Amino acid sequence: MPVAAFIIGLLIVTQGIVGLIAPEFFLQLIQSIQTPPTIYVAAVVRVAFGIVLVLAAPLSRAPIALRVLGALIALGGAMTPFLGVRLADIILGWWSQGPSIVRAWATAALLLGLFIIYATGSKRRDA
């Protein structure tokens, strides 16, 4: 599971980098997956990501933080079928106000992905 969690971290970092470099493209990409039925596929992916993080947590550098993060991601994915389209419309409305807002969210994604990579990386061995 730690390898899968590490890959999730890389995917989130990539998402953050794309949002920082090309906020307009990133906004269009996110808009394209925020409509049914694609949003439901995204919900399943979020639940799976959350489960992977929870399962990887015991072997990580930050087990409590990774477990909480995984639970929140899975919960967000589970709530998506009920709140997803409305919540996506609200968030995309904020993001449409300008690239600086998209870049702020992308920075948060980048930092989150870097944390996951750090947490799931190899633990230091005592000498």
PEGIUR-V419947 format. One record per pair of residues at least 24 apart in sequence whose C-alpha atoms are under 8 Angstrom apart, sorted by the first residue. I is the first residue (numbers start at 1). J is the second residue. Records with the same first field share a line. If there is no record, write none. Layout:
I = J + J
This chain:
1 = 52 + 53 + 55 + 56
2 = 53 + 56 + 57 + 59 + 60 + 120 + 121
3 = 120
4 = 52
5 = 49 + 52 + 53 + 56 + 116 + 117 + 120
6 = 116 + 117 + 120 + 121
7 = 117
8 = 49 + 113 + 116
9 = 112 + 113 + 114 + 115 + 116 + 117
10 = 113 + 114 + 117
11 = 113
12 = 109 + 110 + 112 + 113
13 = 109 + 110 + 111 + 112 + 113 + 114
14 = 110
15 = 106 + 109 + 110
16 = 105 + 106 + 107 + 108 + 109 + 110
17 = 106 + 107 + 110
18 = 106
19 = 102 + 103 + 105 + 106 + 107
20 = 102 + 103 + 106 + 107
23 = 99 + 102 + 103
24 = 99
27 = 92 + 95 + 96 + 102
31 = 92
34 = 84 + 85 + 88
35 = 85
36 = 85
39 = 80 + 81 + 84 + 85
40 = 80 + 81
42 = 77
43 = 76 + 77 + 78 + 80 + 81
44 = 77 + 78
45 = 77
46 = 73 + 74 + 76 + 77
47 = 73 + 74 + 75 + 76 + 77 + 78
48 = 74
49 = 73 + 74
50 = 74 + 75
56 = 120
57 = 120
59 = 120
60 = 119 + 120 + 121 + 122 + 123
61 = 118 + 119 + 120 + 121 + 122 + 123
62 = 119
63 = 119
66 = 116 + 119
